[in-house]
Amino acid sequence: MKLIDVLITIVCGEALAVVLAELYPQATYVFIVLIPLLTVAGMWALEKLNNRVFILFQLAKHVLVGVFAMFIDLETFQFISLFLGTSIAFFITTSKALSFLIAAIAKFIGNKYWVFEKMQRDGIKKELLMFFIITIVGLLIDLAAFIGFSCTFNVSISVILAAIVAAVWNFLGYKFIAFKA
């Protein structure tokens, strides 16, 4: 693995550890140390498998960018909510919209420069437009899949399955449309 892959993997692993530590504070120290190590080990193993199945390492990087974006979304939402408050629906919605937008920009940067390694700057406006269109369609797919899955599975399983379906859509859309691999 390249040094940049290791560093970004550690940062994404730490972001996941922080989210998990907020949910399970009794295991904070375990998460802060163990999750980044396991993330790096997993990425190393996937890079080795990447020689046989090229898309695996790229897909794993996409998942890590998504984890980091989730962290940014959550933390930004909490930060903005400190100032706007959570007692009025408009303020909660505004906080969530802003946190989603900031997280989406982080996803764009992570996917463009790290996952798909598109370093050129010409055409960035078109890439950004296509990225947001694909992301919005992904949101609609997520919602539709959630509704479909919730007829068969419980709510938590439906959320997870819908997120997986949307993530596959986003990955393929970013790879073959937004950043044209």
N, C-alpha and C positions, 0 to 999 in steps of 0.2 A: 504494500500500500504506500502511496505517496504520503509525505508528511502532512500535506493539506487535508488529505482524507482522514488521517488519524486525528488531527486537531478538530476538524468539523465534527467527526464522529463523537469525540469526547464532549464537545459543547452540546451536541444534541442529546447525548446520554445524560449529561448533567441536567439539561432542561427537563427531560422525562423524570429524572430523580427528584427534582424540585416539585413537580406536579404530584408525584406519588407521595412525597413527604408531606405535602399539604393534606392529602387524603388520609394518610396513615402516619401521623407524627411520631408514634412510638418506634418506627423503623427508619427514622430520618438518616442516621449515620450509615446504616446498611445500604440504603438507596444511594446516598451520595457517593459512596465508594464502589459498590458492586455494579450498579447499572452502567456507568461509563465503561468499566472493565469488560462487562459482558457484551456491551455494544461494540467495542473495538474488536473483541474476540470473534463475534458474529460477523462483523464486516470483513475481517481478515479471512475467515473461512469462506465467505461468499465470494471474495475476490479470487480465491484459489479455484472455486467452482466456476467462476466466470470464464475461465479458459474453455470450458465445455459448453456452458449455457450463457452466452454473452449478456443477456438482458438482466440476469440476476443481480449483479452488482449495481447496475444503474437503478433497478427497481428498489433495491435496499436503500440506496442514497435518496431516492424519491420519498420513501417511507420516513427516513430520518428528517428530511426537510419538512414533511408534514407534521411530525412530532414537534419539531422546533416551532413551526407556525402555530400549532395548538398552544404551546407554552406562551408564545407572544400574544396570542388572542386572549388567553385567560388572564395573564398578568396585566396586559394593557386594559382590558375590561375592568379589572379590579382597581387599577390606578385611576382611570377616568371616573369610575363610579365614586371614588373618594371625594372628587370635586363636584360632580353633578348630583350625587345622591342616588338612591334606589327607591325612593318613595313614590315617584311619579313615573308612569309607564313611558312617557316621552323621553325622560332622561335615561332610563334603562335601555331603551331602544337605540338612542343616540350613542350611548356608551358601547353597545354591542356592534353597531354599524361601524363606528370608528375603529374598534379593536379588530373587526373582521378585515377592514380595509388595510390596516397596518400589517396584519398577519399575511394578507394576500400579497402585499408588496414584498414581504420577506420571502414568501414562497416563490415569487417570480424571480427574485435575485438568486435564491438557492438553486432553483431548478435550472435557470439559464446558465449560470456560471459554474455550478458544481456538478449537478446531475448530468446535464447534457453538454457541458463544457463548450458553450457557444460564447466565445470571447469578443467577437466582432460587435461593433456598436451600430453599424448601418442596419436599418430595418428594425430598430428597437421599438419604435412606435407601433409598427404592425405586430410585432411579437407580443407587446404588452396588450394590445387590443384583442388579439386572438387568445392570449392567456386568460384575460378576464371573461371573454365569451365562453371559453371552455370551462372555466371555473363556475360561472353562473349556471351553465347547462349541467355541470356536475352537481351543483346544489339542487337543481330540479330533479335530477336522477336520484340523488340521495333521498329527497322527500318522497318521490314516487316509490322507490324501493322500500323505504320504511313503511309506507302505507301497505304495500303488498306483503311484506314479510310479517307485519303485525297481525295479519289475518291468521297466520299459522304459528308464529313464535311469540314469546313474551316481549315486552317493550325493550328490555336491555339487549337481548339477542338481536332484535330487529334493528336497533340503532347500530350495532356492530356490523351486521351483515350489509346494511345500507351504506355504511361508511366504506366498507371494502369494495362494493360495487362502484361507488362514486370515485374511489381512489384509482381503481383500474381504468375507468373512463378518463380521469384527469391525466394519468400517466400516459396512456395511449394518445390522448389529444395533444398533450404538451410535446410528446416525442415526435409525432408524425405531422402535426399541424403548426403549433406555435413555434417550436424550435427545430422543426424538420430535420430529424436525425439522418 
